[in-house]
Amino acid sequence: MLFSQIGRQASGLIIGLLSIFAQPLFAQVTLIMPLDIMDGINDSTISVTYQPSDITSPEKIFDGNHLTNSITQNSDSLVVTLFFDIPVEISRSKVYFWHGGKWNLEVADSESDLNDKAGSYQLLIDNSNFPSFGWDSVSIAEEPVEAQFVRLRAYNPGGSSIYLGEWSLYHRTTFTALHILPDPLSMVPGTSFELDVELVADNGSTHPYTLADVVSWASDNTAVVTVGELGTVYAHSIGSARITASTTALAGTTTVNVVEDFQLPNAETLTIKVALVLQDPVIDFVNNERIHEKWGWANPVGMANQLVEEFSQASHGVVQFQIVQTYDDTTIFSRLDGQLMRVENLAYFYSSSVLIDSLKRLTEQEGRVKFDYIELIDHYRLDSLRNTGVIDEVWVYAHPFAGMWESQLVGPGAFWWNSSPLDHPGLEKLLSIMGWNYERGIAEAMQSLGH
């Protein structure tokens, strides 16, 4: 009897140990990842100063493209200082210049320590040589350094200018889990859906999956849901299944609910405040007709209001544009051969279809008519309105062949927006400017915004 009890206890212990060892043991993965300095500057968690301050296109230092550059003229040195709102860990730094030279990297916990080279000050990289049109990458130390102020000093001993293509900082990021998207997921029987997976860092932030390890997939209820090798789930019958994604070190789960029918919840309402600018002056002074009236085109005010409604309906009420400012005067922002056009110019071109064709040729074939976005911003002080949150974007409803792009992005860190980015010294935030013409319809305007 005693032996049988001991045997049962031993058997239970062995089974328990086997069940423990049968469970997947997941650990963590540490990678050296780049700090997104541009995002930090845009959301004001990072401040940056330059010396000399008249450096051209400073945002190109952090745009991720080493083949674009920032230039200091008539100076053989450049100092770029970053201030982070919280201390950051730095493991590596690399630079890309369009000429040879030397660079230093300095850090400190305060600006005074950095300037005085005292207290928390550390010189991490001392006169490292960088090649012309090549990366110079330096690991900081075996243990990363933490600081709030980071300063790059660059010197060009062989010239009087600095051409900096890119400066990158790297930090260690520890990943502890996988996150499956979407989470959770609802499906109906007979359908399939391809899941995605991302990395979860120890601070809760998520990042694209970039590991070399192959992700394995499993379902705990294959009668309801099966999952393929690439993460495609197949719904078979009503019920729920737990889907697991795993690598040799990380794992994550999500729930797939198979139901007869469902309706997806809407995202939170997004309110976008718009400044509407009309380029539709009276050109028939006898009949007091605007351009759109003379040619039988749609009223741009009505079209703008209809677009507000159409975008609301198309987004199921999520996107709510609000026209908070309307500018309707005789100021024209199209330039012909560099000169701002006047109402008299438009009255001439829109007096006959032959002259409209002439304006079309000047704009589309010869490139002599261009819309002046900077003049538009300055004239109505749109930079101040954007900076203070009065407006979020601008809609311009113009006559045909006004020289506008479908859309134009202006401001710090602007990027391709169906047109080349523009800078404006007064803008602290990005400003999107849509360019529509009232000869076209609502569908064309919505397509332009969709681009």
Number of C-alpha atoms within 10 A of each C-alpha: 6 7 8 9 10 11 12 12 12 12 12 12 12 12 12 12 11 11 10 11 10 9 8 12 11 14 12 14 16 12 13 14 15 16 16 15 23 18 14 15 19 15 11 13 13 19 16 17 13 16 14 14 12 11 17 13 15 22 20 21 24 22 22 16 13 20 14 17 22 19 20 22 15 11 16 17 21 22 17 19 19 18 23 19 13 13 14 18 18 24 21 21 20 16 22 25 25 21 18 19 21 16 20 17 23 20 28 25 20 17 17 14 16 21 13 9 15 12 12 14 21 18 13 17 17 12 14 15 14 23 16 14 16 15 17 17 16 15 15 16 11 7 11 16 18 17 21 18 26 25 21 19 18 25 22 20 13 10 14 13 18 26 25 24 26 23 23 18 20 21 19 17 18 17 22 20 25 24 21 22 14 15 13 13 15 19 23 18 17 10 11 16 15 13 19 16 21 17 24 22 18 14 10 11 10 16 14 10 15 9 12 7 12 12 19 16 22 20 21 13 13 17 14 19 26 20 21 13 11 13 21 14 22 22 26 18 18 16 17 21 21 16 24 21 23 20 17 15 16 22 25 19 21 19 17 23 20 24 15 12 9 10 6 6 6 10 11 9 13 11 12 14 19 22 23 23 21 23 26 26 23 21 23 15 9 7 9 12 15 18 25 20 15 15 14 10 15 16 16 24 17 9 16 20 13 13 17 16 16 19 16 16 13 10 13 13 16 16 20 19 20 17 18 13 15 15 13 13 12 13 17 22 23 25 17 20 12 12 11 17 18 16 15 12 13 21 17 12 17 22 15 12 11 11 14 17 14 13 22 19 15 18 19 14 10 10 13 16 25 22 21 17 18 16 14 18 21 13 12 13 13 22 25 17 17 23 16 12 12 15 21 23 22 24 19 23 24 25 23 19 19 27 23 25 17 19 21 22 23 25 19 23 22 20 17 12 17 14 13 13 15 19 17 18 10 16 19 17 21 22 24 18 24 20 22 28 24 23 17 13 14 16 10 12 20 14 10 16 13 7 9
